[in-house]
């Protein structure tokens, strides 16, 4: 069963809010999808455990316990989460200032940031202590050098590659193999990937595999099963790639 939630599209700063930072948390009981919508406030999305996805145009972001996503006020996006995911959303009043850009960006959920956000959840927190904690949150918010992000090409040339690799991340076809299948040169495909995604074919495939792996691990699949499902020849090779991308080992992520 899948639950569909419909939310409105609101402009940045539309209406006043009585908070600087306000948190919300929920464990979704069923696979859940949110329609394309936008908030009048900025939003920091992250998970206590499990995985969720946000889509902004042709960008697909995967959200985990260590990699959150900053969603600026007024930014249209849709989202989904698998059953059992415990997700957290912290809303920031429009106009608050931090080091984060006015566009979606991955955010490292460090132990310090997590503790500060949890402190803001204390209902009996005195106003002065709340103001100090809010200022510290805004001070430590930083873009992450890592991101579970996939840019989806939309051209007719690359669409067959996108459809096959997203359906089966273990597909082993090389750039040369795809060039033969599509009747063009490898250089043509390389240029198209650079133009449409800003990255190489190999890195794009690795990003798709990382997102799929996170999804399977959150569903409880064993690490070696996931490694095989996303095209790695050994669990150790998969583990190294997964840690480079997420900052966690597959085993640790699966145990959350």
N, C-alpha and C positions, 0 to 999 in steps of 0.2 A: 504494500500500500504506500502511495506517495501523497503527502499533504502539500497543497499549493496555497501559499499565503500572498495576498495582494496588498501592496502598500502604495501610497500616493507618491507622485513626483513633486517634491517641494523645492523651491529655490533657496539658495544659500542665504541664511539670515532671516528667512521668512518667519515672522513672529518672534517674540522675545521668550527666553527660557530662564528659569530661576536658578540655574546652576552654571558652574564653570566646567566641571567634569562630573559626569554621572554614569554609573555602571549598571549593566544589565547582564544577567546570566541565565542560561536555560539548557536543559538536556532535552534534545529532540527525541521523541518516542518513536518516530517513523521517519523514513526518508522525506526530506522537506525541501521544497523549492520556493524561493521568493521571486516574484515578478520583477521586471525592471522598474526601479524606483530611485528616489534620491531624498536626502535628509536636509533639513535646514541647518544642521550642525555637522561638524567633522566627526568622524567615527573611527575608532581603533578596534579592529576585529582580531581576535585570537581565540585559541581553544584551550580549555583545561585539559581535555583529552579528545582524541578523534580528529577527523579531518573535515574541512568544508571548502567550498569553492566560491569565488566571486568572479563575475565576468563583466569587463568594462570594454565595450566595443569588441575588438578582435583580440583583447588580452584576457587570458584565463589565469587567474591567480589561485594557488592552493594555500590554505591557511592551516597551520599546525600549532602545537603548544610552544614552539620556539620561534616560529616565524609568523608574525602578525601582518596585518595590512592596514595602512592608513588610507581612509576614504574621505577626500575633501568634501565639504558641504556643497550641495547642489550637483554632485557628480552622479550621473545615471549609472546604475549597476544592477545586476541580478545576482542571485546567490543560491547555493544548495548545500545541504549537509546530510550525511548518512545517519541512519538511526543510531542512537546511542551517543552521538557527539555532544560533548559539553562545550558550548561556545560562549565566549564572553564578548560583550560590546561595550566600549566606553565612549560616551558622547562628550564632545568638547564644544562649548559655545562658540558660535561663529565669531571670529575676531580675536580669539586667543592666539598667541604667537608662540611658535616653536621653530626648531631647525628643520622641520619637515616641509617639503615643497607643496605647492598647490596642485598636486596631481597624485594619483594612487602610487604608493610606494611601500615596499616591504619594510617592516620594522622588527628589529631583534627584540624578542621578549626576554630580557635579561632577568636574573634573579632580583636585582635591585628594582627594576621597573615593576615586576610582578608584586613585590612586597609593598611598594608605594600604592599601586592600584588596589591591592587588598586592604590597605589601611583606609583608603577613601571609602571602602565599603562598610566601615564601622559606623553604625547608626548613632552612637553617642559621642562621636568625634567633635571636640570643641571647635567653634568657628576659626579660631586662630590656628589651631593645629591643622585643620582642613586646608586653610589657605597656604600654609607652609608645604604640605604634602602636594597640593596642586602645582605650586611653583616648582617643586622638585621634579614632578612628572614631566612638566613642560621643558625642564632643563635637560633631562636625560633622554628624551625622545630623539632618536637618531635613525636615519635610513640605514637599512642593512645592506652590506655588500652582497649578500646572498638573496635569492628570490626564487620561489617555486612558481615561475611565470612562463607561460607559453603564449607566444604571439601566433595567431592563426592566419596563415596566408589565405587570400581569397581569390587569387587568379585562377583561371581555368587550367593553366599549366601545372600549378602545384596542388590543386585540389585532389587529384588521385593519390598523391603522396600523403597528404593530410588525412584523408579518409582511411587509408590502409594502416598507417602507423598509429593513429589514435585508436583504431579498432583492435589492432594487434601490435603492441609496442615491442614484441619479441621479433618482429619481422626483420630479417637480416640483410635485406637488399641494400647494396651500396649505392653511392652516387652514380657510379658507372652503370650498375644494374638498372637503376631508375631511368637513366638517360636512354639506355637501349629500349626499355619498355615504353617510353614516351616518345621515342623517335626524335630526340634532340641531343645536343651535346651536354656533357657534364658541366661545362663552363656556363651554359645557358641556365641550368638549374641553380648553380652556385650564385650567379648574379641575381637570379630571381629571389632566392632565399635572403641574400644580403639586403636587397631592396625592400622586401616585404616584412622581414622579421628583425633585421639588424644583426643577424647572427648567421653562422654557417649551418649547413645541412646536419652535420654531425652533432653540433651543440643543440640544435633544435630537437633532434631525436632524443638526445640525453635528457632534455627538459621534459619531453612527453613521458619518457620512461620513469623519471623521478616522480611526476605527479601520479602516474598510475600505481607506482609502488607504494606511495603514501596511502592511497585509497585502499589497496589490498591489505596492507599492514593494519590499518585501522579496523578492518573487518575481521582481523584475527588470523590471517593466513601465516603459516610458518615462513621464516626468512628464506630458506632454500627454495620453497615453492614460489615465492615472490620473485626471487632472483631469476629463476627460469622463466617465469611469466613475462618478465620485462626484458629478456634477451641477454642476460649475463651468463657466462659459462661457469662461473663459480660464485658461491655465496660471499667469498672474501672480496672478489672484484666488485660485486654489487655493494657490499658493505662500505668499501672505500669510496665509491662514487656517491652513495647515499649520504655519507657523513660530510663529504665536501659540499653537498648541496644544502643539507638541512641543519648541519651542526650536531646531529644525533646519530647514533648507530641504529640500524634497523631494529635490533633487539630491544633497545631502550624505548624507541618510539612505539613498538608493538605492545610493550608492557604498560604503557600509560593508560 
